[in-house]
Amino acid sequence: MRVVETSLRVRYSETDGMGIAYHGNYIVWFEIGRTEYCRAAGLPYRAMEDSGVRILVTAVECKYRRSVRYDDAVRVRSRLTELAPRGLTFTYEIVDAQQRLLAEGATRHLFADAEGRPRRAPEEILSLLEGFRSAVAG
């Protein structure tokens, strides 16, 4: 299964008074990873939205394993683990430079139209995402 890695550095504004990354920022980092996964698949969010398709978040899970501090370099590993005409699921791992697992989680999504009503994804979007996630990275 295809993995897309996105490098980030923890910014000062993402930390609390103790210099530790605030827990809510991990969800933002998941979103960055998901956005970059879609871009790598040839389906930037903007193009998807311009075609009238949205992917609405319906569930979020995150397990925190280790603290992350200001200026730490981290990588978000994103995978598309479920894909169906009505929705999809991404999973994530956040690791440090030593490849230690810092956090892991998942987001579930529903395909919707521009007004937020549930819809089936167009076949071309499903084919593009399925082809990308199934392809052997070279």
Buried (B, 14 or more C-beta within 10 A) or exposed (E): EBBBBBEBEBEEEBBEEEBBBBEEBBBEBBBBBBBBBBBBBEBBBEEBEEEEBBBEBEEEEBEBEEEBEBEBEBBBBBBBEBBEEEBBBBBBBBBBEEEEEBBBBBBBBBBBEEEEEEBEBBEEBBEBBEEBBEEEEE
